Amino acid sequence: MAEIIEYKVPTMAEMAANGQEPEVLFWVGCAGSFDDRYKKVTISFVKILNKIGVKFAVLGTEEACTGDPARRAGNEFTFQMLAQQNIQVLNGYGIKKIVTACPHCFNTLKNEYPELGGNYEVIHHSTYLQQLINDGRVKIEGGGSFKGQKITYHDSCYLGRANDIYEAPRQLLENLDAELVEMKRCKTNGLCCGAGGGQMFKEPEKGTKDVNVERIEDALATGANTIAVACPFCMVMMSDGVKNKEREYNVKVYDLAELLEQAM
């Protein structure tokens, strides 16, 4: 019999109708809403919030793409249109604090919406989850199922080099009692997964090797059988890299939220 997974996801419209305010708005993003693999990350994150009683809400059908892929691909008009639509909705609800599992959404909401009138405290889920651990709200029982396992972490460009967030994801992994093994190219010297700048949505230019294959070679060289990511684009590229090397039978790619949920 299939396991019945129970989790509650209140919408901002429902909450506002009841005269309530969320502690935080969870910005799900396109990948978290529609990509089958990253939907699992959304569910893991929601289950963590449900379990510890965080009062949160999502915009649901009122949430549109932040416009990041359009702007990166050079379509400024579409970006402006989507951004203004989202800002109108967010400001209409008086949103002050946003958490998202996508570094692309995070970067756009945090650094590009203010000039259009959208000023919010924006937190990436890696930082938010680590804060919950520090505050004692999330408790990990003896490292859970990852105790002593080798895990390597791939830095997302929009988290790392663009926003200088390197430590929170690593602290979160260390809380799992796992052995964090770094790739030779990491932190400020990290290598892109190959999906940034709109590359996610097109075939790569001609060359000798795809970037994600080069990056997965860095990850496999660590000897880790778990690759941790904190970005939906990185998830796709790293998973494809594992398949390219025919290692999916013993090397798994997980988001930080999935690892934490399994350990709780």
C-alpha positions in Angstrom: 0.0 0.0 0.0 1.4 3.4 -1.0 2.4 5.7 1.8 0.1 8.6 2.4 2.2 11.8 2.6 0.5 14.5 4.6 1.6 18.1 4.5 -0.2 21.4 4.5 0.5 24.3 2.2 -1.6 27.3 3.0 -2.0 30.0 0.3 -1.5 33.7 1.0 -5.0 34.4 -0.2 -6.5 31.9 2.4 -4.4 33.4 5.1 -5.3 37.0 4.2 -9.0 36.1 4.1 -8.7 34.9 7.7 -6.9 38.0 8.8 -3.6 36.2 9.4 0.0 37.0 8.5 2.7 34.4 7.8 6.0 34.3 9.5 7.5 33.9 6.1 6.4 33.6 2.5 7.7 30.5 0.7 8.5 31.5 -2.9 8.3 28.1 -4.7 9.6 29.1 -8.1 9.0 27.5 -11.5 11.2 24.4 -10.9 9.7 23.8 -7.4 6.2 23.9 -8.9 6.6 22.1 -12.2 9.8 20.1 -12.4 9.1 16.5 -11.2 12.5 16.1 -9.5 12.5 19.5 -7.8 8.9 19.1 -6.6 10.3 16.6 -4.1 12.5 19.4 -2.7 9.4 21.6 -2.3 7.7 18.8 -0.4 10.7 18.1 1.8 11.0 21.8 2.7 7.3 22.1 3.4 7.4 19.0 5.6 10.2 20.5 7.7 8.2 23.7 8.1 5.0 21.8 9.0 6.9 19.6 11.5 8.3 22.4 13.5 5.3 24.7 13.2 6.5 27.5 11.1 3.6 29.7 10.0 4.2 30.1 6.3 2.2 30.6 3.1 2.7 30.4 -0.7 1.2 32.6 -3.4 0.0 29.5 -5.4 -1.5 30.5 -8.7 -0.7 34.2 -8.0 3.1 33.5 -8.2 4.6 34.1 -11.6 8.2 33.4 -12.8 10.6 36.0 -11.3 11.7 36.8 -14.9 15.3 35.7 -14.2 15.6 33.4 -17.3 14.1 36.0 -19.5 16.6 38.7 -18.3 19.6 36.4 -18.6 18.6 35.5 -22.1 18.3 39.2 -23.0 14.5 39.7 -23.0 14.3 42.7 -20.7 10.7 43.5 -21.6 9.4 40.1 -20.3 11.5 40.5 -17.2 10.0 43.9 -16.4 6.5 42.7 -17.1 6.8 39.6 -14.8 8.7 41.5 -12.1 6.1 44.3 -11.9 3.3 41.7 -11.8 4.9 39.9 -8.9 5.8 43.1 -7.0 2.2 44.2 -7.2 1.0 40.9 -5.7 3.7 40.9 -3.0 3.1 44.5 -2.0 -0.6 44.0 -2.1 -0.2 41.3 0.7 2.3 43.4 2.6 5.0 40.7 2.3 8.1 41.5 4.3 10.1 38.2 4.4 10.5 35.7 1.6 12.3 32.3 1.6 13.1 30.4 -1.6 14.9 27.2 -2.5 16.1 28.6 -5.8 19.2 30.8 -5.9 18.0 32.3 -9.2 14.7 33.4 -7.6 16.7 34.5 -4.5 19.1 36.7 -6.4 16.4 38.3 -8.5 14.0 39.0 -5.6 16.8 40.2 -3.4 19.0 42.2 -5.7 16.9 43.2 -8.8 13.4 43.8 -7.5 14.2 46.7 -5.2 14.9 49.1 -8.1 11.3 48.3 -9.3 9.7 48.9 -5.9 9.9 45.4 -4.4 11.8 45.6 -1.1 11.8 42.4 1.0 14.0 40.5 3.3 14.9 37.5 1.0 16.6 34.4 2.4 17.8 31.3 0.6 16.5 28.1 2.1 20.1 26.9 3.0 20.5 30.0 5.3 17.0 29.7 6.6 17.3 26.0 7.5 20.7 26.6 9.2 19.0 29.5 11.2 16.3 27.1 12.3 18.9 24.6 13.5 20.9 27.4 15.3 17.6 28.5 17.0 17.0 25.0 18.2 13.7 24.7 16.2 15.1 21.9 13.9 16.6 19.0 15.8 18.7 16.3 14.2 18.8 13.0 16.0 22.4 11.8 16.0 23.0 12.8 12.4 20.3 10.5 11.1 21.0 8.3 8.2 24.0 10.3 6.9 26.3 9.8 9.9 29.8 9.1 8.7 28.9 9.2 5.0 31.0 11.2 2.5 29.0 14.1 1.1 30.4 16.7 -1.3 28.7 20.1 -1.9 28.4 21.9 -5.2 28.3 25.7 -4.9 25.6 27.4 -6.9 27.0 30.4 -8.7 24.1 32.6 -7.6 24.5 31.6 -4.0 28.3 31.6 -3.9 30.0 34.1 -6.2 27.0 36.3 -6.7 25.8 36.5 -3.0 28.8 35.2 -1.0 26.8 32.4 0.7 29.3 29.6 1.3 29.1 28.7 5.0 25.4 28.1 5.7 25.1 25.1 3.3 28.3 23.5 4.7 27.2 24.1 8.3 23.9 22.4 7.5 25.8 19.3 6.1 28.1 19.2 9.1 25.0 19.1 11.4 24.2 15.7 9.7 27.4 14.3 11.2 28.5 13.5 7.6 32.0 13.8 6.4 32.0 16.9 4.1 34.7 16.4 1.4 35.4 19.4 -0.8 36.0 19.4 -4.5 39.3 20.9 -5.7 37.3 23.7 -7.2 34.9 25.0 -4.5 33.7 28.2 -2.8 35.1 31.3 -4.6 36.9 29.0 -7.0 33.9 26.9 -7.7 32.9 25.8 -11.2 29.4 26.5 -12.7 27.2 23.5 -13.4 26.7 24.8 -16.9 23.1 25.9 -16.6 23.5 29.6 -15.7 22.9 32.6 -18.0 19.9 31.0 -19.7 22.0 28.0 -20.8 19.6 25.7 -19.0 17.1 26.2 -21.8 19.2 25.6 -24.8 21.7 23.2 -26.3 25.4 23.9 -25.4 27.7 25.6 -27.9 30.1 23.3 -29.7 33.1 22.3 -27.6 35.2 19.4 -26.4 33.2 18.7 -23.2 29.9 19.8 -21.6 30.5 21.8 -18.4 28.3 19.5 -16.3 30.4 16.5 -17.3 33.6 18.4 -16.2 31.9 19.4 -12.9 30.7 15.9 -12.1 34.2 14.6 -12.6 35.3 17.0 -9.8 32.5 15.6 -7.6 33.3 11.9 -8.3 37.0 12.5 -7.7 36.1 13.2 -4.0 34.9 9.7 -3.5 31.6 10.9 -2.1 28.5 8.9 -3.0 26.1 11.8 -2.1 26.3 15.1 -4.0 24.5 18.0 -2.2 23.1 20.9 -4.2 21.0 23.9 -3.3 19.6 24.9 -6.7 17.1 23.3 -9.2 19.4 24.1 -12.2 22.4 22.5 -10.5 20.1 19.5 -9.6 19.4 18.9 -13.3 22.9 19.4 -14.5 24.6 17.3 -11.8 22.0 14.5 -12.1 22.6 14.5 -15.9 26.4 14.4 -15.3 26.0 11.3 -13.0 23.9 9.6 -15.8 26.6 10.5 -18.3 29.2 8.7 -16.2 26.7 5.8 -15.7 27.1 6.1 -11.9 23.4 6.7 -10.9 23.4 3.2 -9.3 25.7 4.4 -6.5 25.9 8.2 -6.6 22.9 10.3 -5.6 22.2 14.0 -6.0 20.1 15.6 -3.2 19.0 19.1 -2.3 19.9 20.3 1.2 16.3 20.3 2.3 15.9 16.6 1.3 19.0 15.6 3.3 17.8 17.5 6.4 14.3 16.1 6.2 15.7 12.6 6.0 17.9 13.3 9.1 15.1 14.7 11.2 
